[in-house]
Amino acid sequence: MAQLHSLEDSLGGETALCRGFVSNYVDMWAGRFQRLSDAVQAEDLDDAMDAALSVCTSSHMVGAVRLEKQTDELIQFLRQGSLPRACQVLPSLGQCGQQTAAKLLESYVRRS
């Protein structure tokens, strides 16, 4: 939650703006993950790296530390050119992303 408070501060204390940003992050999760998964499975290293960096950066911004770390691990595999290893971590990354999105909705976006 500290990262979200920092994001709120950077937005001039506008909690509604921050909640909107986090809500968009949650709404975009499925599409981001699908793009990443498709690129890895198609062995498109450039698109996979772009998609992974998008997930990693946006996860950092909302304080999704576990998802950020898992995505960073996938990025390391991509940097090594190890698409089979990247493909192996996709299921756990997808599950982590779903759990993260649900937690953000419950504990931040829908919080009154």
Secondary structure, DSSP 8 states (H G I E B T S, - for coil): -HHHHHHHHHTTT-HHHHHHHHHHHHHHHHHHHHHHHHHHHTT-HHHHHHHHHHHHHHHHHTT-HHHHHHHHHHHHHHHTT-HHHHHHHHHHHHHHHHHHHHHHIIIIIT--
